[in-house]
Amino acid sequence: MTVRFSRHELPVGPEAQRFAERLNGNLLRGIDRLERSTAVIDSTFGSAVMNVRARCVVDPAAEEVETWEAAVDAMQMGSALFAVTGVTEGSVECRIHRKTRMLPAAGPLPTASAGNWLTSFWLAVICREQQRMTQLCEIPLERLRAPEGQYDEYVYHWVDTLQTYWLRRPGLVEKLTDALRMSDPAVAQVAPPDLLQGLLYPPINLFYHFVTKDEDGFSPALEEALKLHRAYWTLSEDRKADIDGSIALGPLAIACLAYDGKLPIEVESDYLPKHLLEHSWLGEFPT
């Protein structure tokens, strides 16, 4: 039986709609400026991700084509971030928001690290853009390392697990086991416990149920991930109003993998926009 899991209340109505429209307009102007300079491409990517979340506040099921376009734009921006930071001279051809652009090389940036890699990978999964998933997975793990103390070591094991899964490399079980073990709050030292338990660990656990084809356990694990997501984003009044909580990006991406893999998904929620999960708009825009 399908469980309907409610999203916590977020500011909606005309003001939320106007905010989403302003944010999208600012983002598109920022994307156009990238052809002159990629110095702030990381913040432009952050704006693109926020744009998706803002769209999902006003369009929780992602029924409107503008929401799918926002997801595509963010996915393209994530790929562009890692493309331009992987070279130090010349320019890189990147398709972003309906056209192909030549973006100047940016060279290494500290923000082109494991955290933004995970976000970029989730977006590529949600958009079912397999070529971009492959390109991201071919990035050497050492290139994603941030300054010491920014991430717990499990994050790199987690990235390695996802790259191993997608590229069909050996050692998936061992790497996933290490990621699970090292993301334990008793082992991890950098991430605050509420962030670790509420947002960072659940996708790893959910991925375990996916790769083991656990049809009976996947939906309960998905529901638990959403419970933890909601608990994290309702812990304070500031968090309740933060649009970052509008969707559960990591669980959504893994639910997309499960949906495409024909695992039964018996959870419905605005944290998992229906038309993103079911890729209803796939092919609407060249990616």
Salt bridges, closest charged atoms under 4 A:
GLU15 OE1 - ARG18 NH2 3.06
GLU15 OE2 - ARG22 NH2 3.59
ASP32 OD1 - ARG101 NH1 2.92
GLU35 OE2 - LYS99 NZ 3.76
GLU35 OE2 - ARG101 NH1 3.26
ASP59 OD2 - ARG55 NH2 4.00
GLU64 OE1 - ARG55 NH2 2.45
GLU69 OE2 - HIS97 ND1 3.58
GLU69 OE2 - ARG98 NE 2.51
ASP73 OD2 - HIS97 ND1 2.98
GLU142 OE2 - ARG145 NE 3.19
GLU153 OE2 - ARG145 NH2 2.75
ASP160 OD1 - LYS175 NZ 3.39
ASP178 OD1 - ARG181 NH2 3.38
ASP194 OD2 - ARG239 NH2 2.73
ASP214 OD2 - HIS209 ND1 2.84
GLU223 OE2 - LYS227 NZ 3.98
GLU237 OE2 - LYS240 NZ 3.19
ASP244 OD1 - ARG53 NE 3.76
ASP260 OD2 - ARG128 NE 2.90
ASP260 OD1 - HIS279 NE2 3.44
ASP270 OD1 - ARG4 NH2 2.97
GLU278 OE2 - LYS274 NZ 3.11
